[in-house]
Amino acid sequence: MKRVKYLLLIVFIFLVTGCSANYDLTLDKDIIDEKLTLIMTKDEFSKNYNTLIADKSVFDSNDVLYDTEIIDNNDNYLVTYSHTYNHDEYFDSLNLNSCFNNIEHHIDNNLESFYLEGFNCLQDSSLRVIVDSKYKIYNSNAHIINGNKNIWDINTSNKDDIAIGFVVDYNKTYFNSNLVASIILVIVLIGLITTLLIRRKRK
């Protein structure tokens, strides 16, 4: 019973707070790292402290699911819940299945496809979903794509129709061509500046 209660912790957070949050998923071949970061005002933190933060008994038991970290930023609190799943565990989690209306997940020949639709865990809050991996992500319908980082913004106006879809190819490591080009450019500039300085000294 305790395990079920705390599996639904993240669902409860969205229903009782009006805070903004980032939901990060970092994908690897064997594991999925999940991290929920909440930006809570002092008032929200105080109101929800006993329910969401003070009772940490679950984090010390064999049923542990989330590690917590609390950072006081003077104006607000940064509260982070994190856990590492294997792929089957993640897609069987009550949090995921309670928040999304439709979940489709397939993996074949190291190609893993994700499709999540209709988010029903928001009240007044907003959620930014960030998916990243050292492996290539493609066929993404993300609102923002920055390199290999895929970002979806969920709010009260689009939560019923939101669709999150993408494919991860664990056969291919992501190659950041822009980063490589930038590094080459910096090396070339350093080389040119060094050459000019050497010529000036000789003169």
Secondary structure, DSSP 8 states (H G I E B T S, - for coil): -HHHHHHTHHHHHHHH---EEEEEEEE-SSEEEEEEEEEEEHHHHHHHHIIIII--GGGGSTT---EEEEEE-SSEEEEEEEEEEEHHHHHH-HHHHHHEEEEEEEEETTEEEEEEEEE---SS-EEEEEEEESEEEES---SEEETTEEEEEE-TTTTTT-EEEEEEEEEEE---HHHHHHHHHHHHHHHHHHHHHHHHHH-
